[in-house]
Amino acid sequence: MTENRSDQIARGRPGEDPGPAPAPPDLRRIGANPDFWYPVALSRSVRKEGVAAAVFAGERIALYRAKSGAVHALEDRCAHRQVPLSMGVVDGETLRCCYHAWAYRGDGRISQIPYLAKGDARPPRGVRAYPVREAYGLVFVFPGDPEKAEATPLPDVPAHASPSYRTMTFSRTVRCHYSFLHENLLDMNHQFLHRGVVGKLQPKLLGYESGPASVEARYLFTHTGGKRNRSASLLAAEGLGGQPSSDVMTIRTEYPYQTLDLVPEKADHPALRLWAVYVPEDAEQRVCHAYGLLMIEKPRIPAALSVAWPFIRHFTERVFAEDRMAVEAEQRAWDEQGEDRNHEVFSLILDVRDVLRANGVPLAPRTTPVTRSCEGLAP
């Protein structure tokens, strides 16, 4: 079993003064490691023979679905005049720039420049192509070293294909560094934030384990009073009667993804399972896109879930809106102060910060735009 932070502190040698520990790097200046598969769009948003714009950490990406149905991902600029290829048109298996109709294959190479004669000189290269895959109703790209893509597995979400579960997909922009969302989901001590939706919930940390790339925590949740949304009862598999129960929730950050399993009292398998990832949008990574797959166990009467589906979505959207309000407020404080001044005391969150630091990559310093002087120029 992997040691947690408390174990590591208690392990110090008697009589030895280690001295003050060096301050760790500011986590909000650590970028997401690009050598993983990240979703950048819903599959349904890239229609057949259609084009869609996407982004990863400031890198603009053009997604297009060829006539064959295959999805391709290209750097979102034409090599000619830098016009976004996401403004282009699909022509069979190629993508044509909307400006001069330069055509690009799925590997980024230039297929045709229609107005050039056969012997005319052509650019030696096209544009960057990203490895791309589709799974779970999402379009994944590999923004890092393309040679690592084949050996890097897609995230494993077995419940998505299970006939025992029905999946609800989420896709939302959140104006914060991705690490705030990892902390929010793992730290279930914030249930006071959701008191108007879930009533009074008493979370108890049963234990947690941490490793080089993961942190897993287990909580016991007990509803101790207050009005609880009926959809919350359905998600906890309490049925339409909404009888109080104690649920065990297991949350795991397995870099860069997160999962959550909720097992109701007296059950031997999860009533709901969540898979989530937070994809940075801007180069400074202060804005991210949250993708989530919420897999809900089907009840004995299948029609009951269909009736409850819109109410469950409304409930989950309310909870997410409250979480988004909190994490965006954290980001605004960081922006105003220019550094991370919060005083975290929960060892679980200190550990997940270590995991995110160790597996992420430092952000490049912000560059100052070049300004040209008009002095000495002719009118």
N, C-alpha and C positions, 0 to 999 in steps of 0.2 A: 504494500500500500504506500502511495506517495505521501510524503510529509506535507503538512500544511505549514503556514507561516508561524503559528504558535509553537509547533514542534521544533522548528528550526531555531527560534529564539531560545527555547528552553534547553537546547542542546549545547549552549556555550560552555566553555571550560571554566571551572571554578577559579576565582581569583584573577581571571584574565580580563583586562580592560580593552575592549576592541576599539575604543575611541569613537568619535562621531562618524556615522556612516555617510559616505558621499551622497549628495542629493541625486536621485535618479533623473534621467531626462524627462522633460515635460511630455507626458503622453500625448497631449493634443498637438504636438509637433512631430508625431510619429505617423507615417503614412501606412496605408494598407499594402501588404506585400502583394505585388502583381502576379506572383507565380502560383496562382490558384484560379479555378474556374469561377467566374462571377456572372450572375445574370444581369443583363443590361436592358432587357425588354420582355414583355409578354409575347409568347408565340403568336397569339391572335392579332397583335398589333403590326406584325410583319405579314401582310397579306400576299397571296400569290401574285407574282409579277408586280409587287409593290416595294416601296423603299421607306425606311424609317430611320430617324436620327437617334443616336444613343451617345453615351459618354461614360468614360471611366477616368476619374482623377484628372480632369482637364483635357484628356485625349478624346477628341470628337471622332465618332465611329459611324459609318453609314452601313446599315443593315439592308440587304435586299434578298428577296425570295425569287429565285430564277423560275423559269417556266417549268422546269423539272420538279420544283417544290423544295429544292435545297436552299438553305439560307447561307449567305456569305456575309463576311464582315470586313470592310475596307476602311482605311484611313479616310476621314471625311473631308477630302480636298482633291480637286483635280490637279494632276501634275502640271497642267498647262497654265491656267490663270488662278488657281487656288480656290475656285468656286466650289462650295460644298457638293459632294457627290450625292448627299441625301436629298438634294433638289433634282436629282436626275431621273432617268426613265429606264426601266428594265426592258431589254431587247433580247428575248430568248434566254440565254445563259449569261449574258453580259449586262453591265450597267453603263449607260451612256450619260455623260455630263450634259446638263441642260443647256450649256452655253454653246460649245462648238461640236458637241456630239462625239467627243472622244469616248471610245468604248473600252471597258475594263473587264477582264475575266475575274473569276472568284479568287484567284491567287494574286490579284493586284496588278498583273501585267497588262500592258496596253494591247488591246486586241485590234483596234482600228482607229485611224485618224482619217475620216472619210474624204477630206479634200486634198490629201497628199498623193502624189503620183507614186508608182511602185518603187522607183529608185531614190526617192527623196530621203534625206536624213531624218531619223526618228530619235526621240529621247531614249537613252539606254535603259531606263527603269520606269516603272509605273508608280504605284503607291503601296504602302504597307498593307498586308492582309493579316487578319487575326485568326487563329484557330477558333472555330465556332462549333457548338453542339446544341442540340435541343433536347430538353428533358423536363418533365413535370410541368409542361405548359409554359416553359421559360426558355429564352435564348441566352445561352452562356457563351462568353468569350474568354480567352486566355490572354490577358494584356501583357504578361511578362515574357520571359524567354521562350520563344516558340518551340525550341528543342526540348523543353521540359513538359510540354503540353500532353503528349501522348502517354507519358509515364505518370501523369498526375490524374488521379481519379476524380470523376464528378462526385459531388456530395451524395451520400447514400440516404434515400428517403423511402424506405420500404413500404410504409403505410400508405403512400400516395397511390400505389397500384393495388392495394388490398381491397377486396370487395366488402370488407367489414367497415370501411371508413368512407366518408364523403369529404372532399377537399374544398376549402374556401381559400381563394388566392387574394393576397394583399399586395399592393404596389403603391407606395406613398413616398413623396419627398419630405425629408426632415432636415431642418436647417441647423445641423449640429455635426460635430466630429463623430465618427462612427463609434468611438469608444464609449461615449455617453450612453448609447443604446445597449451596448453589452452590459454595462454596469446596471442600467435600469432593470433589465430583465433578471439578472442574477440576484440583485438586492431586493428581495421581497418584503423588506421591512418598510417599504413605502406604501403599504396598503391604505394608510390614512388618506392618501391622495384620491383613492377610488371609493371613499366611504359613501358617496351619494349613489353609487351604482351597485356595489357588492355588500353594503352594510358593514358591520364590524367583523373584520376577519383578524384572527390571531395567528400570525405565522410563527412557527418555532423551527429554528435550524436544527435538524437532526444530525448533521455532519456534512463535511465536504472533503474532497480530495483534489489536489492540484499536481500538475506535471509540467513538462517543458512546453507543451502546446495546448494544454487543456485545464479547465477547472470544472468540477461537477459538484453541485450542491443539492441537498435533499431537505425539503421543508414539510412540516405537518401543518396543514391549514384547518382551523376550526372556526366555524361561524358562531360568533358569540352574541349576536343581537343586531338590531337595526333592520331596515327594509332591504331585502336582497332582490335584485332584478331576477325575474323568472327565467330569463335566458341563461343567467349564471347557474341556476339550479339545473337546467337542462344540460349545460356543458359539463357539469359535474356528475351527470348521470343519476340525478336524484329523482328524475321523473317529473310528471306533471304535478304531483303532490308537493314537491319541493321540501321534502323532509330534511332537516339538518343532518350534516354528515361531516366527518373529518377526512380530508383528502391528503394524499402524499404527492408532492410535486417535485420532480427531478429536473433540474435545469443544468445544461452543459454548454460551455463555450469550448468548441473544438476548432481551433483557429482555421479559417476566419468565420466559421458558421456557428449558429446557436440552435439548440433544441430544447424543448420543454415537453415533459410527459406528466399528465395528471391521472393518478390512479385513485378512484373513489374508495371509500371505506368498504371493506369486505369484497372488493374486486381483485382480480388477479392479472389484469391487463389495463392499459390506459384507456380512459374514456375520450381523451383528446390528446393529440400530439401536434406540436408546432415545430416547424423548421424555419429559420430566418437567417438573413444575411443583410449587411448594410454596406452598400456600394458607394464609395465616394464619387461625387460628381465634379467638383471644382478642383483645381490644382492645389489649393491650400487645404483641401479636405475639411472645410467647415460646413459643407452641405453633403448629405448622403441620400441615397434612395434605399428605402427599406422594402425588401421583398419577403413575403411570408407565405407559408403553406400551412393552413390550419386544418388538420384532419380530425374529423369528429366521428365517433363511433355511431353506426346506424342502430337505432332502437329496434325492438322486436316488431313494432308496427312501423314499417318504412315511411308511410304517409305522414306520420307525426313529425319526422324531421323536415319533410318538405314544407309543411305548414309553418314550422318554427324557424325555418331558414332565414327569412328576412329579419325576424326579430333577433336572432343570434348575431347576424351581421351588424345590425344597429347597435347591439350591446358591445360587440368587440370594437366597433368604430368609436364608441364613446370612451371606452377604456384607452384605446390607442391615442385618441385626441388629448386625453389628460396626460398621458405619458409624454406625448410630443410637446405639450405646453411646458412640462418640467424640464426636459432635456434641452429644448431651445432656449429656455431661461438660463440654464447652465452655460450654454455656449455664448449667450450675450454677455454674461458676467466675465467669461474668459476674454472675450473681445475687448471689453471695457478696461480690464485690468492688465491685459497683455501677458498674463501668465496664469497658472493654475494655483489659486490660493485656497481651494477648499481643504478642509481638515478631515480627511477620512479616518474613521476609527474601526471600521469593520474589516477584519483580517481577510475575509473572503474577497472583498473588493480590492484590497491591496494586492492579493495574489493574482486576480484576473488582470489587473493593470500590469503586473510583471510579465504575464503571458503575452499581452498585447504589445508591450514594448519589445520583448525578446523576439517576437515573430514578425513584427512590422519593419518598416524601413524608414530612416530619417527623411523628413521632407526637405527638399532643396530650399535654400533661403530665397525669400521673395526678391525678385529683381526689380530695379527701378527702370521705368520706361525711358527710352532714349529721347531726349529733347534736343531739337536742332535750333541753333541760333540763326536769326535772320540777318545778323550783322555781316556786312560785306557782300550781301547778295544784291544783284541788280534788280531794279524794280520791274 
